Amino acid sequence: MVCTEEQLREIVEFATCNPDSRVKELLDIRQDSIILLEQCDVDREMLKLLSMGRSPSFAFSCDVVHNWEIYRKLPKINLIDPGWSDVLGPTDLNLNKIYRTRLLDPDLAKELKLRMLPATASRIKILTLDSLIIQETETTAIDGLVQASFNIKVNVKQATLSFATDPKQCPSSKVQSPPF
């Protein structure tokens, strides 16, 4: 599926509690489907029926359905896991590659682009470590359970903050942060 684990739980729970519902019917179709277009079409309908139509996973499913010529080149993908990460987008590597390319597409409608982009994926902080020192300060054992306390000292040489944006619109997509 192209939804988060939480969305999948809600879909399954709703279908279980409402066996005569359209959501249950769609979930059955979805579980038997091996075609990405059909999977995304069913996913987006279920998400919309359950008032999750503003989610990035819904927007991505819409993009697959309305731009099938881009996605049909992929080998057969059967998304048996939830298929969507709030941080990375699609969990399938081939889908994720196309998804990232689509986000940079200048022809993609700005509203759809913003709806497809998970909020937590809009920035990534990369640290270059100068040194990492881990010292065990105390160890205790109670009823066979070992508990340890540590002092951790991290020295950062350099940090960069990357934004998921169109590099053509921004002269530099990396902002240097001062060392900590």
N, C-alpha and C positions, 0 to 999 in steps of 0.2 A: 504494500500500500504506500501511498505517498501522504503520510500523515504522521504526527508525533505519537509517541507511546500513549500519552494522555488522551489524545483524540481517539486513538484506536480503542482504548479502554472504554471511553464513553460510547463509541459506536457499538461495540460488542455488548455492553451493558444495556443499551437502549434496545438493541435487536433481541436480546434474551428476554427482557421484560415485555417486549411488544412483538410477539412472534408473527402477527398478521400485518405488520407495518411495512411500508415501502423500504425503510432502512434495512430490515431483515432480508427482504427480497434482493436488494442491491448487494448486501454483504454476501449472500449465497452466490450471486453472479460473480462478485469480485474474487471469491475464494477459488472459483473454477476457471477464472480467466488466465490466459497465458499471453495475451496481447497487451502491450503497454498502453496503446490508445484506449482500449476498452477499460483497462484498470484505472487510468486517470479519469476517464469520463464518469465511471461509477464512483470513484473516490470523491470527486468534486460534488457530485449530486448528494452523496451522503453527508459531506461536510456542510453543504448548504442547507439541507433539511434539518440539521442539528444546530443551526445558527453559528456555524464556524466558517462562514463564507468570507470573512475578512482576514483569514490566516495566510501566512506565506505559503503553506503547503497547498491551500486551495488555489491561490494565484498561480502557483507552479503547475498544478493540474490543468488549469485553464490555458496556460501557455502551451502545454503539450497538445491539448485538444485542438486549439486554434492555429497552431503552427506545426502540424504533424509532419510536414515535409522536412523539417529540421531533425525531428526525433526518430523518424522511421528508419533511418540509416543504422540505428543501433541494433546489435544482435538481440535476440529474444531475451527479455528481462522479465523475470517473474519475481515481483517484490513480495516476499513472504513475511518480511519483518515490517515494522511500521514504515520504514523507508524515508523518514525525514528526521533530521537533527535540527534542533533550534539554533545550533551554532554553525553547522556546515551546510545545511540544505539537504539535497538528496544524498542518501547513504550509499547508493550504487555509484561506483567510480565513473562509469561511462555517462550516466545521467548528470552527475555532479560537474563533469567537464563541460558538457553542453550548457548546463545551468549557469556556470561561471562565465562562459562565453556570452550567453544571452544577456547577463547583467551588464556587460560592457558594450552591447550592441546599441549604437546611437539611434537606430530605428525603433527600438523597443519603447513603447509608450512610457513616459515618466511615472505615471500613476501605477501601472502594472509593475514596473521595476521596483518602486518603493514597497509595493505590497508583497513582492516575491522575496525581498531581502529580509532575512531574519535580523532583528534588532541587534542581537549579540554578535552577529557575524560582520558588522559594519566596521569593526576595528580589531586589530590584532597587535599585541605588544610583544616584541621580540627582544630578549635580553641576551647580552653577551657577558658571561660570567668572568670575573677576574679571579675570584677564589670562592670556595665553598668549604666551610669548616663545620663539621658535626662532632660535637662532644657529648658523650653520655655522662650525665651528672648524677643520676640515681637510678637504681634498679631495685624493685621490691617484688616479692612473690606472695600472693594471698590465694590460698586454696588452689594452687596449681596455675593460677593466672599471673603472668609476668607483666609488670607495669614498669615502663622505663621513662625517664625524663631526659630530654636532650636540650642542649644549647646549640642553636644553628646560627651561623654568621655567614651572610652572603655579601660579597663585594661585587658590584656590577660595574663592568668596564664601560658598556655602552647600551643604550636602550633606544629602540625605534618603535614608532607607532605607525602602523599601516592602515589606510582607510580603503574600504571596498568602494571605489568610485571610478568614474571614467577618467583615465589618465589624460585624455584630450581636453577635458574641462578644467583640469587642475595641473598647474605646471609641475608640482611635486606631490606625489601621493604618499611621501614619507615625511614625517615630522620628527626631527631629532629631539629626544628628551635628554636633559642633563643627567649625568651619572648620579646615582643615589648616594 
